[in-house]
Amino acid sequence: MKILLCEDDSNIAIIARLALEQVGGHQVTWVTDGEQALAKGTAENFDLILIDDMMPKMSGGDVCAAYKKSGRATGPVIFLSANPQDARVAEFSPVAIGYIAKPFDPMRLCAQIESIYQARSSAGGKKAV
Amino acid sequence: MNAIRSRLLLLSALCLSLIVGLGFVGFTSFRQYIGLQAHLAESYELVDVAIALNRKTIDPEEFDEWQKRIAGSPELIQPSFRFEAFKNVFKNPSHENLSFLLKTENEYRKYLAPLISYFEQRVHFFGALLVVASILFTFGVLIYVLQYLFAPLRELSRKMIEFLNNRYTYEFSTPQPTEIGELQATFNTLAQKVLSQIEDLKSLDRAKSEFLSIASHELRTPLTSIKGSLGLLNSGIMGAVTDKAGQLMSIALDETDRLIRLINEILDLAKIEAKQFPLNMEWTWAQDFTEKTFQGLRGFCQGTEVMLAVDDCADLDLYVDRDRLQQVLTNLVSNAVKYSPRGETVRVRYIIDDKQAIRVEVTDKGRGIAPEDQEIIFEKFRQAASPQNPLVKGTGLGLAIAKALVEQHGGTIGVHSLPGEGSTFYFTLPKWRQHRERERSVS
């Protein structure tokens, strides 16, 4: 999968990138803030966009809102968040399809993503895994 | 500020003095009228007496009386020419004298007639004015009271009720300088104070919620890096790991997980206490709910050789926040598993209580809890003395969270235990019903 990773904390970004590339074999593009995520996300085609929800300037929710507003088809968004985001996911559905709680287990990250993906295609569920 | 009182007093004084003035004029006119009527009656009496004297038919008693009256006071009959004429008739009741008297009395009556009718009119006029003034006064006071007292009072009370119903629509740029205005201003100030305090509370609430959100973000971000690094290293993806290094990394990972659990639980409890954990209530099939909880604990039970069992509850629906209650049951069952000897079974039972509440019991065959510990285990960061079992490393918050969640559901939580004979943890739920197939919740 081609994944856009938007994460302002470089340590977490390095880990997530390693996990996605080494464990899942995905292709990862990393950006550090919401504005870049907006630009990249609308300019290129990604299979998935992983966004940290709490970032300075533009939050993950703001990016989602901007995606929705732009009207451009983007990859589905999964939030990476330290706080439960059920309400957020519902608010930005169908752009947002779920969230992964931090701290995540790097070895299970790909499985979690897969599970949210499956849940969306089967029942349209937005449960955290 | 006594504006309404002084206005009311002034209005009353004005109207009362008008009424008294009119009454006085009317009353003096009435007295005059009565006096004139008496003169008229006297004139007729004089003529009657004179005619009786002339005809010599007068009663002797009456004759004596009149004689005394004439002798007593010459001013008895006014004016004096009438008195003279009557005296003459009295001395000599000749036709001549009588007809003179008749003539003077006749003239006198002619003089009285317009005066009487004048005073009669005056009495009627002022009497009518008095009645009108009294009615006007009554209505004036009534209207004033209604207009300046009752209307604003009613308005104020309506606004107060609106305020009670959380709608503040009451603002006076400048309240009237009256007693009512004073009340309005006081209420206004009061409302503003309440509103500003509500605003303070809201911002305090916001600050608390912001703090919780930031705290969880700030605590979880470094933990994400630690857990992530350790996990990747330990997996061997980043290069071979020696056994000893692997052991150390496993310890670090376990302790990181414990720290994460602790932080999660502290934040959960803080949120529940800050009432920022709204319950999402729905009818939930007890059997499905219990099975899902057991499924979630499958990994936890691996290697403990402790079985999980649930008594038949296929006929029961619970009205709960599924996720939150699952947290409670998971906590109780995992505690029970932790303390259970190998090969034993942890049993969940749903019992319909006498008090119409449902009672959920989790029973283990563990070593039981000493009576003195039974009270403290539901408190924060309190645990009964741990056995030498590595699984028992808990945060000391699980039961406090379970208690808070059960209480948020309107239930109670507790434990029955005898040392050496195992424990039964239970909680009650106030709302349940017979299971309805159609509404079975599927998650």
Chai-1 contact restraints between the chains, C-beta under 6 A:
chainA,res_idxA,chainB,res_idxB,connection_type,confidence,min_distance_angstrom,max_distance_angstrom,comment,restraint_id
A,D9,B,T221,contact,1.0,0.0,6.0,A-B,restraint_1
A,N11,B,S225,contact,1.0,0.0,6.0,A-B,restraint_2
A,I12,B,T224,contact,1.0,0.0,6.0,A-B,restraint_3
A,I12,B,S225,contact,1.0,0.0,6.0,A-B,restraint_4
A,I15,B,G228,contact,1.0,0.0,6.0,A-B,restraint_5
A,L18,B,L232,contact,1.0,0.0,6.0,A-B,restraint_6
A,Q22,B,I237,contact,1.0,0.0,6.0,A-B,restraint_7
A,M54,B,H217,contact,1.0,0.0,6.0,A-B,restraint_8
A,A82,B,S216,contact,1.0,0.0,6.0,A-B,restraint_9
A,A82,B,H217,contact,1.0,0.0,6.0,A-B,restraint_10
A,A82,B,R220,contact,1.0,0.0,6.0,A-B,restraint_11
A,N83,B,S213,contact,1.0,0.0,6.0,A-B,restraint_12
A,N83,B,S216,contact,1.0,0.0,6.0,A-B,restraint_13
A,K102,B,R220,contact,1.0,0.0,6.0,A-B,restraint_14
A,K102,B,T224,contact,1.0,0.0,6.0,A-B,restraint_15
A,P103,B,R220,contact,1.0,0.0,6.0,A-B,restraint_16
A,P103,B,L223,contact,1.0,0.0,6.0,A-B,restraint_17
A,P103,B,T224,contact,1.0,0.0,6.0,A-B,restraint_18
A,P103,B,K227,contact,1.0,0.0,6.0,A-B,restraint_19
A,P103,B,I260,contact,1.0,0.0,6.0,A-B,restraint_20
A,D105,B,G231,contact,1.0,0.0,6.0,A-B,restraint_21
A,P106,B,G228,contact,1.0,0.0,6.0,A-B,restraint_22
A,P106,B,G231,contact,1.0,0.0,6.0,A-B,restraint_23
A,P106,B,L232,contact,1.0,0.0,6.0,A-B,restraint_24
A,M107,B,G231,contact,1.0,0.0,6.0,A-B,restraint_25
A,M107,B,S235,contact,1.0,0.0,6.0,A-B,restraint_26
